[in-house]
Amino acid sequence: MRRRDFLTGAAGLLGAATTSFAARANVPTPFTFDMAPPMGAGDEAKFIEWGVKTRGEDPKFLTERFGRYLAMVRNEDIVDERHKRAFLCTPREKFVLKQNLGRAYDHAFLDIGWGVTISGPHIVGRMTSTINPQKGEKVLEVGTGSGYQSAYLSHLTDQVFTIEIIKPLAERTRATYDDLIKDGYSEFKAIGSKNADGYYGWEEHGPFDKIIVTCGIDHVPPPLLQQLKDGGTMVIPVGPPGAQRVLKVVKTKGADGQVTVARSDIYNGRIVPFVPFTKLEGDVIKGTHNN
Ligand SMILES: C[S@@+](CC[C@H](N)C(=O)[O-])C[C@H]1O[C@@H](n2cnc3c(N)ncnc32)[C@H](O)[C@@H]1O
């Protein structure tokens, strides 16, 4: 079965019936960091027209994306223009399972197979805003999953690295990116991906300006902290199984060479459960990295 049959093919499935008010672009206009989707509170119609014309996307999903966007702005999950553009330019519908297409923009995490999930849009927005990647910065994601988080990141910086421990999932997501690149989503060329245990980071591409971890663990992995630049920021769910708190971790080095690590809770103590940060032993996933 081709990945497209399995995953999305959303535009092909639902698009033809719903495009009425603007000619649909055959391929997305290549993304640029100064792309300006309409983003004002009253701009829904303009945004949909823009998305159909320039990105060749389905008005149904564009409408749902804009609705979720407004809720996320109200909730302060996305707070500035760059992050607003990143959310509005990322087609979440291309990263969910076909049976979940109707829920792509729900305020919810969704099953993506192998017992793991695509995180909900609000948490993706909030965690990404926390690390606030700038163009040119190197960002490492641990826990590729569906690929949505890294796709979102590729609208903020042109250097994204992502690691997934489940081999067939890593391969499926790589195929998703490659198909989307062929379809014209050139921004996803910025994403380097690999199948490995992300506990050890990705040394050959480090150090990283920012690190985002999307699986839960009871401590901050020392190799990740080591691969974070001085002055860098990591966001990571830390706590016992199923009861993590999402921490912002900032690493600084004083004039005396002393490294300081400051931690703060991005949800003021709220518990947010994440899928476990599992461990690879040889080729087999066995247990977790919890102490
Ligand atoms: C919440 S899910 C994925 C969310 C993902 N960022 C997305 O946008 O869909 C967390 C992912 O972390 C992966 N994971 C768990 N332990 C890992 C490890 N040691 N190294 C790399 N990935 C890991 C899981 O297999 C799962 O795909």
The ligand as a Tripos MOL2 file, in Angstrom:
@<TRIPOS>MOLECULE
LIG
   27    29     1     0     0
SMALL
NO_CHARGES

@<TRIPOS>ATOM
      1 C1          3.5290   12.2950   21.2100 C.3       1 LIG1
      2 S1          4.3250   11.2690   20.0430 S.3       1 LIG1
      3 C2          4.7130   12.1920   18.6430 C.3       1 LIG1
      4 C3          4.4000   13.6150   18.4880 C.3       1 LIG1
      5 C4          5.0820   14.1620   17.2520 C.3       1 LIG1
      6 N1          5.9890   15.1980   17.6200 N.3       1 LIG1
      7 C5          4.1130   14.5710   16.1840 C.2       1 LIG1
      8 O1          4.1480   15.7290   15.7460 O.co2     1 LIG1
      9 O2          3.3310   13.7240   15.7540 O.co2     1 LIG1
     10 C6          5.9490   10.9700   20.7330 C.3       1 LIG1
     11 C7          6.8630   10.1890   19.8390 C.3       1 LIG1
     12 O3          8.0840    9.9650   20.5420 O.3       1 LIG1
     13 C8          8.6100    8.7370   20.0900 C.3       1 LIG1
     14 N2          9.6480    8.2860   21.0290 N.ar      1 LIG1
     15 C9          9.5200    7.6910   22.2390 C.ar      1 LIG1
     16 N3         10.7160    7.4260   22.7670 N.ar      1 LIG1
     17 C10        11.6470    7.8530   21.8770 C.ar      1 LIG1
     18 C11        13.0650    7.8360   21.8470 C.ar      1 LIG1
     19 N4         13.8040    7.2980   22.8170 N.pl3     1 LIG1
     20 N5         13.6830    8.3600   20.7720 N.ar      1 LIG1
     21 C12        12.9760    8.8830   19.7360 C.ar      1 LIG1
     22 N6         11.6310    8.9040   19.7010 N.ar      1 LIG1
     23 C13        10.9690    8.4090   20.7650 C.ar      1 LIG1
     24 C14         7.3760    7.8600   20.0410 C.3       1 LIG1
     25 O4          7.5840    6.6970   19.2960 O.3       1 LIG1
     26 C15         6.3560    8.8170   19.4430 C.3       1 LIG1
     27 O5          6.3250    8.7320   18.0480 O.3       1 LIG1
@<TRIPOS>BOND
     1     1     2 1
     2     2     3 1
     3     2    10 1
     4     3     4 1
     5     4     5 1
     6     5     6 1
     7     5     7 1
     8     7     8 2
     9     7     9 1
    10    10    11 1
    11    11    12 1
    12    11    26 1
    13    12    13 1
    14    13    14 1
    15    13    24 1
    16    14    15 ar
    17    14    23 ar
    18    15    16 ar
    19    16    17 ar
    20    17    18 ar
    21    17    23 ar
    22    18    19 1
    23    18    20 ar
    24    20    21 ar
    25    21    22 ar
    26    22    23 ar
    27    24    25 1
    28    24    26 1
    29    26    27 1
@<TRIPOS>SUBSTRUCTURE
     1 LIG1         1 GROUP 0 **** ****
